[in-house]
Amino acid sequence: MQFFSLADEDKDAVPGRTTPFPDIVTVTPPAKVPDIIPSSKNEEVKTEVVTLPPLPIPPSMTDVDAPMAPTGVVFHYRPITGRYTLTFLEAQQACQNIGAVIASPQQLQAAFEKGLHQCDAGWLSDQSVRYPIVSPRENCAGNLLDLKGVRSYGLRPATELYDVYCYVERLTGVVFFTTDYGRFSYEEAVHHCEKLNATLATPGELYAAWNQGLDQCSPGWLMDRSVRFPITTPRSHCGGNQVGVHTIYAYPNQTGFPSEDLHHDAYCFRGRNGLSADSFMCKKGKLPSSIKR
């Protein structure tokens, strides 16, 4: 895949492979999803589901169960392992690994009211599985048919596999774009950010920066080995006229991350006091075992 330099930003187009929404499918056939899911806060489901206690929240994260703060942002996350590959516990850990926490139903509802549209079922903090639909269409109708709203599968067994919705409230430093002649492989991007007294940014940090106005029409490496770019001013050649953090997937079905040998730009993060204590270890490209290849 061929990308362009910052100087060529207005001449070439970034591949727009992030906007189509895949079909929702039930990945655990034995678990029957009710035809109509109650929309009240205390949802009732026809089958008994054992709920697990949440993982401990990092000390730096506060008010994670509160309604979405003005500076907060909810985002859909799919790991390198593919679509619908996370159990409930793995979903919580995945969000923490990328500098965020698993979102609450209230936060997803607030994000939907701000325009979040995502045709992918994801875990939330109460062990329910939902997805927000602003523009109803076939295969994304769910229990609300042709109505706008947050679709719900209700509470689900913790061993079922879905994506996850994460939440990050604020940015505790600065995310900045960096490039060089020939750009970087993943390992080169890690070392380049280190030379700048920074780390590769996490997806959570990039989403927080995007929510604060970061706009860069250049795909770049992030800590989790994904390649993304933030757009706040829509341009047809920068993600298909849609605002948001766009992701470059390895495959047309929106799964997989690019090969680490491919060359891209990079997004670095520098905390207020230098390297971020909240970012997981990136020295020599080391990642938590839960998101290694």
Order of alpha helices (4+ residues) and beta strands (2+ residues): beta-alpha-beta-alpha-beta-beta-beta-beta-beta-alpha-beta-alpha-beta-beta-beta-beta
